Amino acid sequence: MIPVESLLPHRGPAIVLDGLQELAEDGCIALAAVREGAWYLDGGGLMPAWVGLEMMAQAASAFSGHRNTLSGRPVRVGYLLGTRSFTATGPAFPVGTVLEIEVRVLFLDESGPSAFRCELRSSGQSVATATLKAIEVHET
């Protein structure tokens, strides 16, 4: 497992990924376990499906952080601009669920904008999909 702390601008409990399972030229696969006591659990102790969007965004950010590191650039802050057609098979995930988050580049411009096709899987089954649009900020 590849640690994500050095690839993300996030720190502490804001990091929702456990690590990267795979890094490729066109994307990555990250893993995240739904843990008891996590900040994102609802009143019933479940992870709302929409938290999957943050997992997808962080996986895309870790991919971008890796690309920047390879190119000798610092990890940059990025912003999620929006999503198209986020769908989930259910409203929430119980504690103990292990999610595999796959992100693949649809569009990537060195000036900052990007788009990613994303999928969450649990036990090999697709449980959520989305297309994310983001922008990476260049430090001045």
KOLSESE-788422 format. One record per residue: x, y, z of N, C-alpha, C, CB in turn; residue in three letters. Coordinates in steps of 0.05 Angstrom, whole numbers, padded with zeros to 5 digits, always signed. Glycine has a CB too. Layout:
<pts>
XYZXYZXYZXYZALA;...
</pts>
This chain:
<pts>
+00017-00024+00000+00000+00000+00000+00018+00025+00000-00019+00000+00025MET;+00011+00044-00017+00026+00069-00020+00013+00090-00002+00027+00078-00049ILE;+00028+00101+00017+00017+00122+00035+00009+00147+00019+00037+00130+00057PRO;-00012+00160+00027-00022+00184+00013-00015+00210+00026-00052+00182+00009VAL;-00005+00210+00051+00000+00234+00066+00018+00254+00051+00012+00228+00093GLU;+00038+00244+00037+00056+00262+00023+00046+00271-00004+00083+00249+00020SER;+00023+00259-00013+00012+00265-00039-00012+00284-00038+00004+00240-00053LEU;-00022+00288-00014-00046+00305-00010-00040+00330+00006-00068+00289+00004LEU;-00054+00352+00001-00051+00375+00018-00067+00372+00045-00061+00400+00003PRO;-00083+00351+00047-00099+00346+00071-00081+00337+00094-00121+00325+00066HIS;-00091+00339+00119-00076+00330+00142-00096+00317+00162-00060+00352+00155ARG;-00085+00300+00179-00101+00289+00201-00126+00275+00192-00108+00310+00220GLY;-00147+00278+00208-00172+00263+00202-00186+00272+00176-00191+00267+00225PRO;-00177+00293+00164-00188+00302+00138-00182+00281+00116-00178+00330+00130ALA;-00161+00266+00120-00153+00245+00100-00172+00221+00104-00123+00237+00103ILE;-00188+00215+00084-00207+00193+00086-00197+00167+00072-00233+00201+00073VAL;-00174+00169+00059-00162+00145+00045-00143+00131+00064-00149+00154+00019LEU;-00141+00105+00061-00121+00089+00076-00095+00088+00060-00131+00061+00082ASP;-00096+00090+00034-00072+00089+00017-00079+00082-00011-00052+00068+00028GLY;-00058+00081-00028-00062+00075-00056-00054+00046-00061-00046+00094-00074LEU;-00070+00031-00075-00064+00004-00081-00049+00003-00108-00090-00013-00083GLN;-00055+00022-00126-00043+00022-00152-00040+00050-00163-00060+00005-00172GLU;-00018+00056-00176-00014+00081-00189-00007+00075-00218+00009+00098-00176LEU;-00020+00088-00237-00015+00084-00265-00013+00112-00278-00038+00067-00278ALA;-00006+00112-00303-00003+00136-00318-00029+00151-00322+00010+00131-00345GLU;-00051+00136-00322-00078+00148-00327-00096+00148-00303-00091+00133-00349ASP;-00086+00141-00279-00103+00142-00255-00092+00125-00233-00131+00132-00263GLY;-00110+00119-00214-00101+00103-00191-00125+00088-00179-00088+00121-00170CYS;-00118+00070-00161-00137+00056-00144-00129+00060-00115-00140+00025-00151ILE;-00148+00071-00100-00143+00076-00071-00162+00058-00055-00149+00106-00064ALA;-00154+00055-00029-00171+00039-00011-00178+00056+00013-00155+00013-00001LEU;-00203+00051+00023-00212+00065+00047-00231+00047+00062-00226+00092+00040ALA;-00227+00044+00087-00245+00028+00104-00262+00047+00120-00229+00009+00123ALA;-00288+00041+00122-00306+00056+00138-00301+00048+00167-00336+00052+00130VAL;-00291+00067+00183-00283+00061+00211-00301+00073+00231-00254+00071+00215ARG;-00305+00058+00253-00320+00067+00276-00308+00093+00286-00322+00046+00298GLU;-00325+00113+00292-00315+00138+00303-00306+00158+00282-00293+00133+00321GLY;-00307+00151+00256-00299+00170+00235-00317+00194+00236-00300+00156+00207ALA;-00305+00217+00230-00320+00243+00231-00344+00244+00213-00301+00265+00224TRP;-00344+00228+00191-00365+00230+00171-00389+00211+00176-00353+00223+00144TYR;-00388+00195+00197-00411+00177+00203-00435+00193+00211-00403+00157+00226LEU;-00458+00183+00202-00483+00196+00209-00493+00187+00237-00505+00191+00188ASP;-00516+00197+00245-00526+00190+00272-00531+00160+00276-00552+00205+00276GLY;-00534+00145+00255-00538+00116+00257-00512+00101+00255-00557+00107+00236GLY;-00490+00115+00254-00464+00102+00252-00457+00092+00224-00463+00079+00271GLY;-00469+00103+00204-00464+00095+00176-00450+00118+00161-00491+00088+00162LEU;-00435+00110+00140-00423+00130+00123-00442+00137+00101-00395+00120+00111MET;-00452+00162+00099-00470+00169+00077-00456+00165+00051-00480+00198+00080PRO;-00470+00156+00030-00458+00150+00004-00445+00175-00007-00480+00140-00015ALA;-00455+00198-00002-00443+00223-00013-00414+00227-00004-00459+00247-00006TRP;-00406+00215+00019-00378+00217+00028-00360+00204+00007-00374+00204+00056VAL;-00371+00185-00009-00356+00173-00031-00345+00194-00050-00374+00153-00045GLY;-00359+00216-00053-00349+00238-00070-00322+00249-00060-00370+00261-00072LEU;-00320+00252-00034-00295+00261-00021-00274+00240-00025-00299+00267+00009GLU;-00280+00215-00023-00261+00194-00028-00251+00195-00056-00273+00166-00021MET;-00269+00198-00075-00262+00200-00103-00244+00225-00108-00287+00202-00121MET;-00251+00248-00096-00236+00272-00100-00208+00269-00088-00250+00296-00087ALA;-00206+00257-00064-00179+00253-00052-00162+00233-00068-00182+00243-00023GLN;-00174+00213-00080-00159+00194-00097-00149+00209-00122-00177+00170-00105ALA;-00165+00226-00134-00156+00242-00157-00134+00261-00148-00180+00257-00169ALA;-00137+00273-00125-00117+00291-00115-00090+00276-00109-00126+00304-00089SER;-00092+00252-00098-00067+00236-00093-00054+00229-00120-00074+00211-00078ALA;-00070+00223-00140-00059+00217-00167-00044+00242-00177-00081+00209-00186PHE;-00057+00265-00175-00044+00290-00184-00019+00297-00167-00064+00313-00182SER;-00021+00292-00141+00003+00297-00124+00026+00279-00132-00004+00291-00095GLY;+00020+00254-00140+00041+00236-00149+00054+00247-00175+00030+00208-00153HIS;+00037+00255-00194+00047+00267-00219+00065+00291-00214+00024+00274-00238ARG;+00056+00308-00196+00072+00332-00190+00099+00324-00178+00056+00351-00171ASN;+00098+00306-00159+00123+00297-00146+00142+00285-00166+00116+00276-00124THR;+00133+00269-00185+00150+00258-00205+00162+00279-00223+00134+00238-00222LEU;+00148+00301-00227+00158+00323-00244+00174+00343-00228+00134+00336-00257SER;+00179+00338-00203+00194+00357-00187+00179+00381-00177+00218+00366-00202GLY;+00153+00380-00179+00136+00402-00170+00124+00395-00143+00113+00408-00191ARG;+00117+00416-00128+00104+00410-00102+00075+00400-00105+00104+00435-00084PRO;+00065+00386-00085+00037+00379-00084+00021+00404-00084+00030+00360-00060VAL;+00001+00406-00101-00015+00430-00103-00043+00426-00092-00018+00439-00133ARG;-00055+00448-00083-00082+00448-00073-00100+00446-00097-00089+00473-00056VAL;-00121+00430-00095-00141+00427-00117-00168+00432-00106-00138+00400-00130GLY;-00187+00439-00123-00214+00443-00115-00233+00427-00132-00221+00473-00117TYR;-00252+00414-00120-00273+00400-00134-00292+00420-00145-00287+00379-00116LEU;-00295+00422-00171-00313+00441-00184-00341+00430-00186-00302+00448-00211LEU;-00344+00404-00189-00370+00393-00191-00369+00364-00200-00387+00409-00210GLY;-00392+00352-00202-00394+00325-00211-00418+00322-00229-00397+00306-00187THR;-00416+00302-00247-00438+00295-00264-00448+00267-00257-00430+00297-00294ARG;-00473+00265-00254-00486+00239-00251-00475+00221-00229-00485+00224-00277SER;-00472+00232-00205-00464+00214-00183-00487+00195-00177-00456+00231-00157PHE;-00481+00170-00178-00501+00150-00171-00489+00130-00151-00510+00135-00197THR;-00506+00121-00133-00498+00102-00113-00520+00080-00111-00493+00115-00085ALA;-00511+00056-00105-00530+00034-00103-00546+00035-00077-00516+00008-00106THR;-00538+00050-00058-00552+00052-00032-00545+00079-00019-00544+00029-00014GLY;-00560+00086+00002-00556+00112+00015-00532+00113+00034-00580+00119+00030PRO;-00521+00090+00043-00500+00091+00063-00485+00065+00064-00512+00098+00091ALA;-00462+00066+00077-00445+00042+00080-00439+00038+00110-00418+00045+00064PHE;-00441+00013+00119-00436+00007+00148-00406+00007+00155-00448-00019+00156PRO;-00401+00011+00180-00373+00009+00191-00363-00019+00183-00372+00013+00222VAL;-00338-00020+00175-00326-00045+00167-00325-00049+00137-00341-00068+00179GLY;-00341-00033+00122-00340-00035+00093-00313-00025+00083-00363-00018+00080THR;-00300-00041+00066-00275-00032+00053-00282-00024+00024-00254-00055+00053VAL;-00275+00000+00017-00282+00011-00009-00256+00014-00026-00295+00038-00007LEU;-00259+00006-00050-00237+00009-00070-00246+00033-00088-00232-00017-00087GLU;-00230+00053-00090-00237+00077-00105-00219+00079-00129-00234+00103-00087ILE;-00231+00076-00153-00215+00078-00178-00221+00104-00191-00222+00054-00197GLU;-00200+00119-00199-00202+00144-00214-00185+00141-00239-00194+00168-00197VAL;-00197+00149-00261-00183+00149-00287-00186+00176-00300-00194+00126-00306ARG;-00165+00186-00311-00165+00212-00324-00182+00212-00349-00136+00221-00331VAL;-00199+00231-00351-00214+00237-00376-00201+00260-00390-00244+00242-00370LEU;-00193+00280-00374-00181+00304-00385-00162+00315-00364-00203+00325-00392PHE;-00139+00324-00373-00119+00335-00354-00102+00356-00369-00100+00312-00342LEU;-00104+00380-00360-00089+00402-00372-00069+00412-00351-00107+00425-00382ASP;-00044+00416-00359-00023+00426-00341-00029+00453-00329+00003+00427-00355GLU;-00048+00468-00341-00055+00494-00329-00073+00492-00306-00067+00512-00351SER;-00084+00467-00301-00100+00463-00277-00125+00447-00279-00107+00488-00266GLY;-00143+00452-00299-00168+00437-00300-00164+00407-00307-00186+00449-00320PRO;-00183+00391-00296-00182+00362-00301-00210+00350-00297-00161+00348-00282SER;-00213+00326-00308-00237+00311-00304-00229+00281-00300-00257+00314-00328ALA;-00244+00268-00283-00238+00240-00276-00263+00223-00276-00224+00238-00249PHE;-00262+00199-00287-00283+00179-00285-00277+00164-00259-00285+00160-00311ARG;-00296+00162-00242-00292+00150-00215-00312+00127-00209-00293+00171-00193CYS;-00302+00108-00194-00320+00086-00186-00312+00077-00158-00319+00062-00206GLU;-00331+00072-00141-00327+00059-00115-00337+00031-00117-00343+00075-00092LEU;-00320+00012-00106-00328-00016-00106-00325-00027-00078-00310-00032-00126ARG;-00343-00045-00071-00343-00059-00046-00345-00089-00053-00366-00050-00027SER;-00326-00105-00044-00325-00134-00050-00327-00139-00080-00348-00148-00035SER;-00314-00121-00096-00313-00125-00125-00337-00115-00140-00309-00153-00131GLY;-00358-00106-00125-00383-00096-00138-00383-00066-00138-00407-00107-00123GLN;-00391-00054-00160-00394-00025-00162-00416-00016-00144-00400-00017-00192SER;-00410+00004-00127-00430+00015-00109-00435+00045-00113-00421+00010-00080VAL;-00417+00058-00129-00422+00087-00135-00404+00094-00159-00416+00105-00110ALA;-00414+00112-00175-00398+00123-00198-00403+00153-00200-00406+00108-00224THR;-00384+00166-00212-00386+00195-00217-00365+00204-00237-00384+00211-00191ALA;-00369+00227-00249-00349+00241-00264-00343+00266-00249-00358+00247-00294THR;-00318+00270-00240-00311+00294-00225-00296+00313-00242-00294+00286-00200LEU;-00302+00339-00238-00286+00360-00250-00273+00376-00228-00305+00379-00267LYS;-00247+00381-00232-00231+00394-00212-00212+00414-00224-00216+00374-00194ALA;-00200+00430-00208-00179+00448-00217-00157+00449-00196-00190+00477-00222ILE;-00132+00448-00205-00109+00449-00188-00099+00478-00188-00087+00429-00197GLU;-00092+00489-00165-00084+00516-00162-00053+00518-00162-00095+00529-00136VAL;-00043+00535-00179-00014+00540-00180-00006+00561-00159-00005+00548-00209HIS;+00013+00555-00143+00022+00574-00123+00036+00598-00136+00042+00561-00102GLU;+00032+00621-00125+00045+00645-00137+00066+00656-00118+00025+00667-00143THR;
</pts>
